[in-house]
Amino acid sequence: MSQPTQSSAGVVVVAANIFISICSKEPTEGTARTALADYALRSWDFYAPNVIFAEVLFALCRKMTEGTLDAASHKRAVDDFRLSFLPKLLPPPTGDAALYARAEEIRSGYSCPHTSDSFYLALTEDLAKSGPAEFLTFGKRVVNVAAKNAPAVKVNLLPS
């Protein structure tokens, strides 16, 4: 993978669970908003692999199906993600396809639910080659995966 260039103070790769928390108004919404505001205040850029689209929409749909969001709240949550957050998210500089092999290496030896996590870790690892980079998440399971398979990745695990 070619190394991206950073023009900001640093970059943060943001997990889907951060946006799901905010858009669906989970109890962790304040924690997520505070973390994003802190990165913005420090002039960090926000990145995510394209898998984030499917992850966020799937989770919001599941919340509606389960009854934790009604149809109107679901629509507001989807619109909030699309209008408030997507415009601020940068895609992988070298594209998702460039992350595929490394993501699969990271995921190897773990169960299938780690597949999406591995794309976030591969992206963070790639961005860290050019300067400060962190992965922001509520997902506890990713900490051990990163430590074992992507030790250069700094995981900012928010309390849930």
N, C-alpha and C positions, 0 to 999 in steps of 0.2 A: 504494500500500500504506500502510496506517496504521502508525504507528511503535509497536512494542511498548515496554513500560516494563520497565526492568531494576531488580530489587531486589537484585541481587548485585553483587559487585565488578566482574564482567565476565561475558561468555559465550563459550563455545567451541563451535563447530560441529565435530562429530567425524565424520571420514570412516569409511566402512565398513571400509576397510583396517586401521584401528586395532583394531577389534573382531575382525576376521578373524585378525589377527596374534596377539592374546591368546587367543582361544577355540580356535584350532587349534595353539597352541603353536609358532608360527614362531620362527626365530632372533631376530626383532625384538621378541618379546613383552616382554622387559625394558624396552626403550626405550619401547614403547607404555604399559606400566604406569606407568613413572616419569613420563611426560608427563601422564597422567590424574591421578596422585596429586598432581603439582605444581599443576594447575588446582584440584583439590579443596581442597588446602591453602590456596590463595589465595581460596577461597570463590567460585569461578566456577561458573556454571550450565552444564549440558551440553545441547546441542540437536542435532537432526538432522532433515532432511526425511524424510518417510515412505518414500522410495525406499530407505532404509537396510535395511528389512526384506527386500526382495527381493534386494538386493546381498549381504548377509551370508549369507542362506540359499542363494543360488545358488553363491556361492564355496565354502561348506562342502560343498555337494552335489558340486560339481566336484572338490574335493579327495578326497572319498570315491570318486567314479567313477574318478579317476586313480590311486587307491591310496595317496595320501599320508595319508589318514585311513581307518581301518577303521570298520566300522559302529558299534562301541561308542564310539570316539573321536568320530565324527561326532555321535552322540547327545549325548555330554557337551558338545561344542562348541556345539551348538544350545541345549541347556539352559543352559549358562553364559551365552550371549548373552541368552536370554530371561529368566533369573532374576536374573543379576548386573548386567546393563547396561541392559536396556530400562526397568526401573523408574526409573532415574536420568536417562533421556533425555527432554527436553522437546520437544514437537512445535513446528512453526512457529506463533508466536502468532496469525498471520492465516490459517493454513492453507496447505497446499501449492498450492491453486488460485491463491492470491494471488501465488505465486512464478512461476507458469507463464510469463507474458509476459516477465518479466525473465530468467528462466533461458534461454529461447529466444534472446533478444538476446545473452546471454553466449556461448551455444553457436554462434551463427551464424558461419559461416566455418570451423568446425572439424568434424572427423569425428564420427560418431554416438557413439563411446565417450565423448565429452565431455558427453553429455546429462545423465547423473547428476551429474557434477562441477558442471555449471552450476546445479543446484538447491541444492547446498551453498554455492556462491558467492553465489547470489541471497539465500539465507537469511542468510548472514554479513553481506552488504552491508546487508540490511534491519535486522538486529539492531545493526549498528554505528551506526545513526542515533541510538540511545538510549544509547550508552556503549561502553566497550571490548569489542571482539569480535574473535575470531580463528578461523581455519579450521585444524584440526589434521589432518595427513595424512602418509602416506608417498608419495603420488602426485606425482612430479616434474612430470608433464605439466601439472598445474593451475597451476603457478607462472606460466608465461608467459600462460596464458589469463586469470588474475586480473590480472596486470600490464597487459595490453592492454585488457581488457573490464570489469574491476571493480577499478580501482586503489585504491579505498577499503578493499578487503579485505586484511587482514594474514594471510598464509599462514604457518603454523608448519609447515615441512617437516621432518619427522624423518628422520634418516639411516637408510638401510635396508641 
